[in-house]
């Protein structure tokens, strides 16, 4: 993505819109549609926004919706993360939270999340920002009670996106005796098809519908500031609400160890910040201190790297034709085959799924596309900035290519030829112990022993190609 010099626009907007207010939220049960509706109200001068989340009710909610007041504190926090999508347009230096109370310690958490979660937004708009000056947060004195109810079952909530990572979490937990409850935000072709492949019926998974106020899109078209926000942080707070509504003790994300690597090499700017271990640790502490001690949010795949996840995914062939990781093609349930995310997915799977099968699944041999050379170099770490996508580390991409070249030394695919001829510094990966790379587990994670043992007792399979 190209950087835009929007510092002057940023400064001008901060003067014109000095205050952004989180006015209130509503949490109601709509008997006619049999769903829970959350509405959040934000404003800045002449601009007002209404953000909506709706949750259709099914038997998984265990009749826990009789007193919605009990969930007010959790819903309030969902509004705190959703406001970032609207405040970024006007860049107001002061945020006033009228919907609830925040302590100074909580404000510190939110300022860190907003700053790091908007790192890509600041970088691509070429905006200078620091934690002390980019935002001031004040709140009302209205405190909401902590959530004190018991989470009474051993169900594991697993957010499903339709990509390989959440499929691996789903299958490994399901195959090892855990009662898994899939959770989908804004269902699309890939997520629904993955549920069919998993043989999970619609009444055995949960859906959440998230609606951005169309007025924000109007402002974007008029030239107001825009950029990436920490979507996974929103998912984290929504998953806490779903955990409370269903009584599920565990929330298992599918964020891998690779998400910790910075997108801009040498700088603390990470497209995947809210998937990182740093955010996960901060979030776990914040929830226990300010919402409730009973919630257990963690990433099941944190001990693994992307190559290990791809290796596991190669074993679940029922998903190979239906999974999708491409953001550009999400609305049409397709691989666009011209973006960095498609290229990365193809590379990381290539050591474990045959070239013929990969080409069948993607519709084309992506490694033979000369026009992807720029993204290829970025993924290899040969440029200052990696693609602003959820992609693996520079090392993982190089090891995947080294494995592929060992298997197909005579391949004439354009990008593999480039790798051999133009990138001699990468040949160090050919001689490394790649089997060790495929078997080592990171020691930094938040898994309880009964989850970690699934990854450490041999379920991370020996190298294979399908």
N, C-alpha and C positions, 0 to 999 in steps of 0.2 A: 504494500500500500504506500502511496505517496504521501509525504508530509505536507501539511498546509500551514502557512504562517498566519495563525489566527490569534496571536497575542493581542493585537490591537482590538479585535472584535471581543475577545474575552474581557479586556479591561473596560471596554465601552459598555458591555452588558452588565458588568458588576456595578457600574455606576447607575445605570438605568433601572436595574432590578436589585436593590440592596438587600431585600429580605425575601426569603422563601419560607412558607409556613406549611407545616403538616397540621391541618386544621382538626381533623377527626377521622374516625373510622366507624363503620357499622358492620355487625356480624349477625345475620338473621337466617332463619329457616324459611324457605319458600315452599309452603305446603303444596301449592299447585304443581310446581315442577319437581318437587321432592329433592331439593338441593340446598346446600348451604351457600349463602352469598356473602362475600366480603367486599366492602366498598371503602376506598380510601380517598380522602379529599385533600388536595394540595392547591396552593395559590401563590402567585408572585405578581403583585400589582394587578394589571388587567388580565392576567392569564390565570385561569382556573382549570384544574384537572380532576377527573374522576377515574380512578383505577379500579378494576374489578377482577376478583377471582371467584369462581363458582365450582362447587364440589358436589356432583351427584351422589346421593346416598344409596348405599347397598348394605347387605347384611354384615359386611366387614366392620362397620362402625359400632357394633355391639351395643346399640341403644344408648350411646353416650352423649346424645345431643339434646337431652332434656333441659339442661341449664347452660345456655351458651355463654352466660356471664363468666363461667368458670374458665373459659378459654380467652378472655379479653387480653390478658397480658401477652399471650403468644401472638394473637392477631395484631396487637399494637406493634410488635416487633417486625412482623411482615411488612407493615407500612413503613417502618424505618428503612428497610432495605429497598422497597419499591420506590421510595421518593427519589432515589438517586437517578432514576431514568428521566425524571422530569426536571429536577434541579440542574442537571448537566446542560440543559438547553439554554438556561438564562444565567448560570454560573453565579448565583447570588452569594455574596460573602457571608451573610448571616442566615442561619436556619433556625427558625423558631418552632419548637415542638409543642403544640397545644394539646395534642391527643393523649399525652401521658408524661410521666416524670422520668428523667435520666439523672443519675448521679455523675459527679465529675469523672469517676472511674469508667462509667459506661460511655460517657462522651469521648474519652480517650480511645476506647475500642472503636467507636463509630468513625472517628476522624481517621484512624489508621486504616480502617476498611475502605472508607471512601477514597482516601488518597491512593492507596496501593491498588484498589480495585479499578480506579480510573487512570492507572498508569499509562495504558495504551492511549486513552483519550487525550491525556496531556501530551504524550510524545508525538502522536500523529498530528495534533493541532499546534505543535511547537509552542506549548504554553509552559511558562515557568510557574511552579507551584511547590509549596512546602507545607508541612503539617501545621506549623504555627500560624500561618497567615491566610491559607487558601479558604478557610471556613471557620466561623464561630458558631457554636451550637448552644442554644438556651432552651429550657423546657419549663413546662408548668409544674406546679407542686402536686398535681393529681397523680397519686401513686396507685398502681394496680396490683392486686395481691398475686404472689407467686403461685404457680400451679402445684398443688399438693397431692393430687390424686395418684393412686398406684397404677403403674403399668403392669398389668396382671398376666400377660402371656409371653411366650418365648418367640413370637412371630418376628420375622425380620423384614422390615420395609426395604425394598430395593428399587430405587428410581431407575426407570428404563428409558433409554433414548433411541434405541434402534441401531446402535453401533456395536462393535465387537466387545468393548469393555464391560458394559452392563450385561451382555449375554454371558460372558465368562463368570461374572459374579452370580448371576441367576442360576446357571447350570451347576457350578461347583457347590453352592449352598444347597440347592434342591437335591442334588445327587448324594449329598452327605447328611441327609435326614433333617434339614432345617425346614420349618414351615415358612415359606417365602410368600410375601405379599407384594407383588409388583405395583409400582406407582408411576403414573404417566402424566406429565404436564403437556397440555395441548397435543392430543393424540394425532399422529400422522401415519402415512402408509407403512413406514419401516417399523414403528413401535407396535402397531396393531398386527403386522405380519409376523413380528418376532413373538408376540403372544400366541399366535396361531401355531407357530413352529414349536413353541414350548408346551403346546397343548393345555394352555391356561384359558379358561372361559372368561367372558366379560364380567361375570359376577364374582370372580376371584381375583380381580385387580381393581385398582382405584384410578380414577381420572380426575384431573384438575384442569379447569379451563381458565386461562389467564388472558385478560383483555387490556391492551394498552389503549389509553384514551386517544381516539383519532385526531384530536386537536394537537397532540404532540407531533404527529406525523405532518400536520399542516405547518407547524413551526419549523420542522426540519426542512421542508420544501422551501420555506421562506428564507433560509440561510442562518437560522439559529444554530448554535453549537450542537454537534452530535458526536457520538463515539461509543466504543464498547463499554459495557457495564459488567460488574461481577455477577453473572447469571447464576453461578453455582452457589453464591451466598444467599440469593433469593431461595433457591432450592433447599438450602440448609434450614432456613427458618420455616418454610412451608412444611418440610418433613417433620419438624418438631410438632407442628399442629396435627398432622396426620397421625403421628405416633400417639399423641394424647387422645385423639378421637377414636382410635382403634384399640388402644391399650397395648400396642406393640412395643416391646422392650428395646429392640435394636433397630438402628437405621444404618444400613450398609451401602455406602457410596462405592463408586468404581473408579476412584482417582488413583492413578499409579504414582510410583516414586518419581517418574520422569517429569511430572507436573511442576516440580520444584525449580527446574532450570529456567533462568531468565530468557525472555524473548530477545531483548537487546543485550548483546554480549557485553559483559562488564558493567552493566547497570541494573539497578533493582526495578526493572520494568518487565512484568510477566503477564502475558495474555491470560495465563491460567492461574492467576494469583489465588482466586477463591477455590481452586482445586488443590492448592499447595498444602503441605504439612503445616506450614506456619499458620495459615488461616485455620486449618482444622484444629490445631492446638488452642489457638485463641478462642475459637468458637466454643469448644468444649468447656473451657473455663468460664466463658461468659454465660453460657446456658446454665451451668451448675450454680453459679453465684447469683444470677439475676432472674432466671425463669423457673428452674426446678432441677433437683439433683438426680432425678430418676431417669433422665434421658441418656441414651448411649449412642452417640453419633460418631461414626468412624468410616474410613475407607477400607473395605475388605482387600482391595488390590494394592494397598500402599507398599507392601514388601516387594512387589514385582516391578520389573521394567516393562516397557512397551513390547519388547521382543518376546519376553516370556508370555505376555498376554496374547500376542498374536499366535504363538505356538499352541497355547491352550485353545484358542478360538478355532484353530485349524481342525481340531478334533470334533467340533460340533457342526457337522456338515449340513444339518437341517436348516441352519441359519445362513449358509453361504450365499444363497440366491436372494435373500430378503433383507439382509442387514444393509444399512446406509450410514455413512459418516460425513457425507458432503453437505455443507450448509447451503451452498448455492442451489443444489438440486433437491432440497428437502420438500419443497412444495409440490414437486412433480414426482417424488419418490424415485429419484434417479441419481446416478453418478454424472456430474457434469464433465469430468475427465479433463478439465483445463485449470483446476485450482490446486493450490498446495496441499489441501487436505486430501484430495483424491490421490495425488502423487504419493503422499506419505503413507496412506493406507495400503496402496499397491506395493510400495517398497517393503513395508514392515511385514506383510503377509507373504511376500515372494519366496522366502526360504522354506516355507512350510506348505504352500499350495502350488500345484504345478502351473507352469506358464499357460497351458491350454485352459485350465479351469479358471485362473484369474482373468484371462481375457474374456472368457465366457461370462463371468460374473459382472465385470466392469463394462463389457461391450467393446473394448478396444485394448490394445497393448499400450499402456500409458508410458512404459519405459522406452517406447520408440517415438515419443513425441518431442521433436526438437524444440518446439515453442515453450516447453516447460524447463528449459535449461536454467533460467533465472531462479525459479523456485528450487530446483535441484541443488544449485550452489548454496542457496540459503539454508536448506535442510542439512547440508554437509558442514555448515559452519564456516564457509568460505566468504561469507559476507558479514557485515557488522550486525545485521538484524535477521533473525529467523522469521519465517512467515508468522503473521499474527493470526494463528489458528491453534487449535488444540492438537499439537504434533509432539512427537517424541524428542529426545535429546539428540545432539549432534553425534554422540558416540553410538547410540542405538541405530541411527540411520546408516552409519558407516559399517557397523558390524553386520547389519542385515544385508548390505550390498556385498560385503566380503564373503558371507555365507553363500550368497547367490552366485557370485563369480566362481567360487570353488565348485559349485554344482554344475554350472553351465559355462565353462571357460571359453567356449567357442561362440558364445552369444554375440549377435551382431546388433542387438538393441542399441539405439542411438545413445541413450544416457549411460548404459553400461560401457560402451566404447569410450565415451567421454571420461568416465570414471577411471578406466585403465590408462588412457593415453595422456590425459590432461591433469590428472590429480595424483601425481606420484607420492605426495605426502600421506595419502590415505592408505597406501599399501601396507603400512604398519599393522593395520587391522587384519590383514590376511594371515599374519603369523601369530596373532594372539590366541590365547586359549578361549575360544568362543563357547566351548561346552561349559566352562566355568561361568561365563557371563550368563548362560542360559539356566544355570542352576543356583547361583547365589541369591539369597534373599536379603533385602535391606533390613537392618535392625531398628529402624526408626518407624514406628507404627503405633496405633492405638487399639490393636486387636486383642481381645481376650484369648486365652489359650485354646479354647474350643474352636475358634475361628482360624487361628494361626496354624494349627496342626493340619488343617486341610491343605495348606500351601506347602508345608514342610515334610509331609509324610510320603511324598512320592507322587502326589497328584499333579505337580508341575512335571510334565512328561518328558521323556527322552526325545531328542531331536527326531523329527519325522517330516515327511513331505507327502501331501495328499494330492 
